[in-house]
Amino acid sequence: MRILVIEDDEKMSAFVAKGLTEAGHVCDTFRDGRDGLFQATQDRDHYDVLIVDRMLPGLDGLSLVRAARAAQIKTPVLFLTAMGGVDDRVEGLEAGADDYLVKPFAFSELLARLNALARRPPVQEQRTVLKVADLELDLVRRKVQRAGQHIDLQPREFVLLETLMRAEGRVLTRTMLLEKVWDIHFDPQTSVVETHISRLRTKIDKPFELQLLHTVRNTGYSLHVPS
């Protein structure tokens, strides 16, 4: 899943992002409510779940969710907050949130709630399965198949393929992939991208006649049906 975390506490934000990344998800973080709302609005079909704190600078969580719903953003929202009173929960859900988790929390419970939100129709109806030619990626069941044949991917390979499929036909540079898949915002001087691309190509392309994963010389990589 692709998850947007809007949390102003730096340590909490880093903790949540690290745990989600280790679980195989792609996570973007913002600490200001207005910035988070702008990101959610600009990439309204990009995220599978939003995690929002109630107390945020710039724009509080309740106002953020109300504004998102008013803008017809239907992405599931989970409030993650220390405000745990009954009235607080009711207020959050009535503002448009889909779930509410109070700090401190067990990370396993957070993951379970996120998975439940991702399975909930109709929000996921249009993006449950990504398709490029005969290649299919199921975001809910986390399964990949091509021409009806199951393809076994490691968690990071799955996220890499999801990123490429969402950007079908567009070229993603090495830097873009490092940021989107590994959450690395500097050049680590390693071949991690090239290694994973090679492994992915071996699994999704080599057994088949039509090649979908292409290297664009001196630029990056693109997944598309060749013309």
Backbone hydrogen bonds, N-H to C=O, Kabsch-Sander energy under -0.5 kcal/mol:
donor,donor_aa,acceptor,acceptor_aa,energy
3,I,1,M,-0.6
3,I,26,V,-3.1
4,L,49,V,-2.1
5,V,3,I,-0.6
5,V,28,D,-3.2
6,I,4,L,-0.5
6,I,51,I,-3.3
7,E,5,V,-0.6
7,E,30,F,-1.9
10,E,8,D,-0.7
13,S,9,D,-2.9
14,A,10,E,-2.3
15,F,11,K,-2.3
16,V,12,M,-2.7
17,A,13,S,-2.6
18,K,14,A,-2.4
19,G,15,F,-2.2
20,L,16,V,-2.5
21,T,17,A,-2.4
22,E,18,K,-2.4
23,A,19,G,-1.3
24,G,21,T,-1.7
25,H,20,L,-2.5
26,V,1,M,-2.8
28,D,3,I,-2.4
30,F,5,V,-2.5
33,G,57,P,-2.9
36,G,32,D,-2.5
37,L,33,G,-2.4
38,F,34,R,-2.4
39,Q,35,D,-2.3
40,A,36,G,-2.3
41,T,37,L,-2.3
42,Q,38,F,-2.7
43,D,39,Q,-2.3
44,R,41,T,-0.8
46,H,43,D,-2.0
47,Y,43,D,-0.8
48,D,2,R,-3.2
49,V,2,R,-1.3
50,L,76,P,-2.7
51,I,4,L,-3.1
52,V,50,L,-0.5
52,V,78,L,-2.4
53,D,6,I,-2.2
56,L,54,R,-0.9
59,L,57,P,-1.6
61,G,54,R,-2.8
64,L,60,D,-2.3
65,V,61,G,-2.5
66,R,62,L,-2.4
67,A,63,S,-2.4
68,A,64,L,-2.3
69,R,65,V,-2.5
70,A,66,R,-2.2
71,A,67,A,-1.5
72,Q,69,R,-1.7
73,I,68,A,-2.6
74,K,72,Q,-0.8
78,L,50,L,-3.0
79,F,77,V,-0.5
79,F,99,D,-2.4
80,L,52,V,-2.4
81,T,79,F,-0.5
81,T,101,L,-2.0
84,G,82,A,-1.3
89,R,85,G,-2.4
90,V,86,V,-2.6
91,E,87,D,-2.5
92,G,88,D,-2.3
93,L,89,R,-2.5
94,E,90,V,-2.5
95,A,91,E,-1.3
96,G,93,L,-1.0
97,A,92,G,-1.8
98,D,77,V,-2.7
99,D,77,V,-1.5
101,L,79,F,-3.2
103,K,81,T,-2.4
109,E,106,A,-0.8
110,L,106,A,-1.7
111,L,107,F,-2.4
112,A,108,S,-2.0
113,R,109,E,-2.5
114,L,110,L,-2.4
115,N,111,L,-2.5
116,A,112,A,-2.0
117,L,113,R,-2.3
118,A,114,L,-2.3
119,R,115,N,-1.3
120,R,116,A,-0.6
120,R,117,L,-0.8
124,Q,120,R,-1.0
125,E,122,P,-1.6
127,R,124,Q,-0.9
128,T,124,Q,-0.6
130,L,137,L,-2.8
132,V,135,L,-2.3
135,L,132,V,-2.4
136,E,134,D,-0.5
136,E,145,Q,-3.1
137,L,130,L,-2.6
138,D,143,K,-3.3
139,L,128,T,-3.1
139,L,137,L,-0.7
140,V,128,T,-0.6
142,R,138,D,-1.1
143,K,138,D,-1.0
144,V,151,I,-0.6
145,Q,136,E,-2.3
146,R,149,Q,-2.4
147,A,134,D,-1.9
149,Q,146,R,-2.3
151,I,144,V,-3.0
153,L,151,I,-0.7
158,F,154,Q,-2.5
159,V,155,P,-2.0
160,L,156,R,-2.3
161,L,157,E,-2.6
162,E,158,F,-2.6
163,T,159,V,-2.5
164,L,160,L,-2.2
165,M,161,L,-2.7
166,R,162,E,-2.5
167,A,163,T,-1.1
168,E,165,M,-1.5
169,G,223,L,-1.6
170,R,167,A,-3.0
172,L,170,R,-0.5
172,L,221,Y,-3.2
173,T,171,V,-0.5
174,R,219,T,-0.6
177,L,173,T,-2.2
178,L,174,R,-2.3
179,E,175,T,-2.0
180,K,176,M,-2.7
181,V,177,L,-2.7
182,W,177,L,-0.9
182,W,178,L,-0.8
183,D,179,E,-0.6
184,I,178,L,-2.4
185,H,183,D,-0.5
195,T,191,S,-2.9
196,H,192,V,-2.1
197,I,193,V,-2.7
198,S,194,E,-2.2
199,R,195,T,-2.1
200,L,196,H,-2.6
201,R,197,I,-2.8
202,T,198,S,-2.0
203,K,199,R,-1.4
204,I,200,L,-2.8
205,D,201,R,-2.1
206,K,201,R,-1.9
208,F,205,D,-2.3
211,Q,209,E,-0.5
214,H,212,L,-0.7
214,H,222,S,-3.3
216,V,214,H,-0.5
216,V,220,G,-3.0
217,R,215,T,-0.8
219,T,216,V,-2.4
220,G,216,V,-1.9
221,Y,172,L,-2.5
222,S,214,H,-2.5
224,H,212,L,-2.4
224,H,222,S,-0.6
